[in-house]
Every structure is written in structure tokens, then in C-alpha cells.
């Protein structure tokens, strides 16, 4: 197969589209209100178990809430958290990587040591500790994920920025007297983004 003909992976794409459609159509797909409980119908097992019924295909929790409806509505929160957290981590990591890669020297050394510290942290342990110390909320979850993911973006962007800053068009911009911020915005960033 020629290298220039890349196919979209169908299975991961189908799973992602199913998640997005489930989140978007949650009010239509959920069989029950996810927050309404019925104490008389608590702890019903899934339909394939002995006392399961088709009214609650995945059963109910200890408060009598339908598990399937809660999963469907929960996909909205999962999708929102992942999109916002990846956006925040990507933005922060890209900024750090661009500055470190273009400036070099002491700036690069300090920023990359901070990145190395971020990469060395055990993600699951830090996430559990941060959630235990602070109250569980939408903002705290996004903050934890963003703080744990930005070093991966920074490391990759820095490598690309190091290669691009050696190009002739960047040297010509420096000779023309352009500022570092202008060079990063007009030359480095546009050439780094397509490689992500």
C-alpha cells in the first residue's frame, strides 16, 4: 500500500462517533431520568442476571436510579471534560514548548526541567491525591488532567521548534529585526501545528 494513501482507522472512529452521538442525543436515548430514584426499585441486577428486567437493562443503583440512563448522561460529562482538559493542556504545553524551543539557553533548561518533573510524576497517584485533597468538581478534574498532560505537549512541540528555528526563513526574520514573539507567532507556530 502506498505511503501517501492513509486510511482513517474505522473502529476507533466508529467508537468516537458513537460516544459523540450518545452525548448529543442523551435526552432521546436515555430510558429514564438519570437523577430520579425509586427506593422500591433499588439494586435491581442487569437484565442477564436472575432478577433482572428489561425496564432497567443495566439494573439500578442503591438509590433506585437507572444505570443505563446514568451512563448515557455521563458520556456528556466525560466528553466535555476530555475536550476542555486537552485544550487547556495543549495550549499550555504548546506555549511552553514554543518558548523553550525557540529561546534555548537558560530559558530552555529551566522550562524543560519543569517538564521533566511533570513527566516523572505518577499520573494516577497524583490524580487521586489531588481529588482527595480538594473537593471533586468539574473544574478540579479539568485542572488535574491539564496539569498532568501539558508536559507531553511541551516536549513534542519543543523538538519541532528546535528543528524549525534552524531554517533559513527564521534566520532572515532575525536579520530583518523581527521580535521573538513575532517570529514564534508567524514562523515557528504555523510550521509546528501541522505536525501534531
BELBEL-V197822 format. One record per residue. RES is the residue in one letter. PSI is psi in radians with two decimals (* if undefined). NEAR is the number of other ideal C-beta (glycine too) atoms within 12 Angstrom. D_CENTER is the distance of its C-alpha to the mean C-alpha in Angstrom with 2 decimals. Layout:
BEGIN
[[RES & PSI & NEAR & D_CENTER] [RES & PSI & NEAR & D_CENTER]]
END
This chain:
BEGIN
[[X & 2.26 & 6 & 32.01] [X & 2.57 & 6 & 31.74] [X & -0.46 & 6 & 28.74] [X & -0.15 & 6 & 28.30] [X & 1.48 & 7 & 27.87] [X & 2.38 & 8 & 24.39] [X & 2.59 & 12 & 23.58] [X & 2.26 & 11 & 20.41] [X & 2.03 & 10 & 19.56] [X & -0.69 & 10 & 20.86] [X & -0.89 & 11 & 19.72] [X & -0.60 & 12 & 15.90] [X & -0.71 & 13 & 16.39] [X & -0.71 & 13 & 18.58] [X & -0.77 & 14 & 16.27] [X & -0.74 & 20 & 13.44] [X & -0.66 & 17 & 16.27] [X & -0.71 & 18 & 17.71] [X & -0.76 & 25 & 14.67] [X & -0.78 & 20 & 14.58] [X & -0.68 & 18 & 18.37] [X & -0.75 & 26 & 18.52] [X & -0.72 & 27 & 16.40] [X & -0.61 & 18 & 18.52] [X & 0.41 & 17 & 21.75] [X & -0.76 & 28 & 21.38] [X & -0.50 & 16 & 24.68] [X & -0.54 & 13 & 26.52] [X & -0.54 & 21 & 25.24] [X & 2.22 & 28 & 25.45] [X & -0.38 & 26 & 29.03] [X & 2.93 & 30 & 29.28] [X & 2.20 & 18 & 28.07] [X & -0.30 & 28 & 25.21] [X & -0.21 & 16 & 26.63] [X & 2.17 & 19 & 30.29] [X & 2.68 & 23 & 31.88] [X & 1.84 & 20 & 35.29] [X & -0.39 & 14 & 36.68] [X & -0.25 & 10 & 39.24] [X & 0.54 & 24 & 36.60] [X & 2.63 & 18 & 34.49] [X & 0.66 & 21 & 33.33] [X & 2.27 & 31 & 34.27] [X & 2.93 & 19 & 33.15] [X & 2.88 & 22 & 31.39] [X & -0.51 & 19 & 33.71] [X & -0.15 & 12 & 34.41] [X & 3.07 & 14 & 35.72] [X & -0.82 & 10 & 39.30] [X & 0.22 & 14 & 39.10] [X & 2.68 & 20 & 36.15] [X & 2.84 & 19 & 36.63] [X & -0.21 & 14 & 35.13] [X & -0.56 & 20 & 34.65] [X & 1.46 & 31 & 31.68] [X & -0.61 & 23 & 30.50] [X & 0.16 & 27 & 28.03] [X & -2.96 & 30 & 30.27] [X & 2.83 & 33 & 29.96] [X & -2.97 & 27 & 28.82] [X & -0.19 & 14 & 31.25] [X & 0.06 & 19 & 31.39] [X & 0.32 & 25 & 32.20] [X & 2.49 & 30 & 28.94] [X & 2.18 & 34 & 28.02] [X & -0.71 & 32 & 25.19] [X & -0.78 & 30 & 24.40] [X & -0.67 & 32 & 24.09] [X & -0.62 & 29 & 21.81] [X & -0.76 & 28 & 19.45] [X & -0.83 & 31 & 19.59] [X & -0.53 & 30 & 18.96] [X & -0.43 & 23 & 16.23] [X & -0.50 & 28 & 14.21] [X & -0.80 & 27 & 14.08] [X & -0.74 & 25 & 12.57] [X & -0.77 & 25 & 9.94] [X & -0.75 & 24 & 9.04] [X & -0.77 & 24 & 9.36] [X & -0.80 & 27 & 7.38] [X & -0.75 & 24 & 4.14] [X & -0.81 & 21 & 5.47] [X & -0.75 & 22 & 6.87] [X & -0.72 & 31 & 4.83] [X & -0.65 & 24 & 3.15] [X & -0.81 & 20 & 6.82] [X & -0.82 & 26 & 8.37] [X & -0.71 & 32 & 7.43] [X & -0.69 & 29 & 8.32] [X & -0.85 & 21 & 11.32] [X & -0.81 & 30 & 12.55] [X & -0.66 & 37 & 12.28] [X & -0.76 & 35 & 13.96] [X & -0.82 & 27 & 16.63] [X & -0.77 & 33 & 17.42] [X & -0.70 & 42 & 17.65] [X & -0.82 & 40 & 19.82] [X & -0.79 & 33 & 22.11] [X & -0.76 & 37 & 22.51] [X & -0.67 & 38 & 23.18] [X & -0.78 & 40 & 25.61] [X & -0.75 & 25 & 27.45] [X & -2.90 & 20 & 27.97] [X & -2.43 & 13 & 30.47] [X & -0.69 & 12 & 29.96] [X & -0.81 & 20 & 26.88] [X & -0.77 & 26 & 25.16] [X & -0.81 & 15 & 26.48] [X & -0.84 & 17 & 25.31] [X & -0.65 & 32 & 21.76] [X & -0.49 & 29 & 21.40] [X & -0.68 & 19 & 22.91] [X & -0.69 & 26 & 20.35] [X & -0.73 & 31 & 17.64] [X & -0.67 & 18 & 19.65] [X & -0.77 & 17 & 19.80] [X & -0.66 & 27 & 16.03] [X & -0.45 & 22 & 15.86] [X & -0.22 & 14 & 18.78] [X & 2.39 & 22 & 17.45] [X & 2.02 & 12 & 17.01] [X & -0.86 & 20 & 13.50] [X & -0.75 & 13 & 14.83] [X & -0.78 & 14 & 17.93] [X & -0.73 & 22 & 16.47] [X & -0.76 & 25 & 14.15] [X & -0.75 & 15 & 17.37] [X & -0.78 & 16 & 19.52] [X & -0.66 & 25 & 17.51] [X & -0.62 & 20 & 17.38] [X & -0.63 & 13 & 21.07] [X & -0.73 & 13 & 22.13] [X & 2.90 & 15 & 20.57] [X & 2.46 & 11 & 20.73] [X & 2.10 & 18 & 17.91] [X & 2.93 & 14 & 16.54] [X & -0.82 & 17 & 13.66] [X & -0.70 & 18 & 13.64] [X & -0.67 & 20 & 13.99] [X & -0.76 & 25 & 11.09] [X & -0.74 & 28 & 8.78] [X & -0.77 & 26 & 11.03] [X & -0.83 & 31 & 10.96] [X & -0.76 & 32 & 7.31] [X & -0.74 & 30 & 7.56] [X & -0.49 & 26 & 10.96] [X & -0.35 & 33 & 10.25] [X & -0.39 & 33 & 7.84] [X & -0.58 & 34 & 9.86] [X & -0.53 & 32 & 12.82] [X & -0.71 & 29 & 11.56] [X & -0.77 & 35 & 11.13] [X & -0.76 & 36 & 14.41] [X & -0.77 & 28 & 16.31] [X & -0.78 & 28 & 15.76] [X & -0.68 & 39 & 16.54] [X & -0.77 & 36 & 19.51] [X & -0.73 & 23 & 20.99] [X & -0.72 & 29 & 20.95] [X & -0.65 & 41 & 22.37] [X & -0.69 & 24 & 25.09] [X & -0.70 & 18 & 26.24] [X & -0.57 & 31 & 26.30] [X & -0.25 & 32 & 28.15] [X & -0.06 & 18 & 31.04] [X & 2.74 & 20 & 31.67] [X & -0.65 & 12 & 34.88] [X & -0.50 & 19 & 33.44] [X & -0.72 & 28 & 31.71] [X & -0.68 & 15 & 35.03] [X & -0.63 & 14 & 36.86] [X & -0.63 & 24 & 34.64] [X & -0.77 & 21 & 35.40] [X & -0.62 & 11 & 39.10] [X & -0.11 & 14 & 39.01] [X & 0.31 & 10 & 38.00] [X & 2.59 & 20 & 34.50] [X & 2.83 & 14 & 32.35] [X & -0.73 & 23 & 29.37] [X & -0.71 & 17 & 27.04] [X & -0.76 & 17 & 28.64] [X & -0.76 & 31 & 28.35] [X & -0.77 & 30 & 24.66] [X & -0.72 & 21 & 23.99] [X & -0.47 & 20 & 26.45] [X & -0.83 & 30 & 26.53] [X & -0.94 & 38 & 23.78] [X & -0.83 & 29 & 20.64] [X & -0.44 & 19 & 21.79] [X & -0.27 & 26 & 22.60] [X & -0.70 & 32 & 19.38] [X & -0.78 & 20 & 16.99] [X & -0.32 & 9 & 18.59] [X & -0.16 & 17 & 18.08] [X & * & 18 & 14.26]]
END
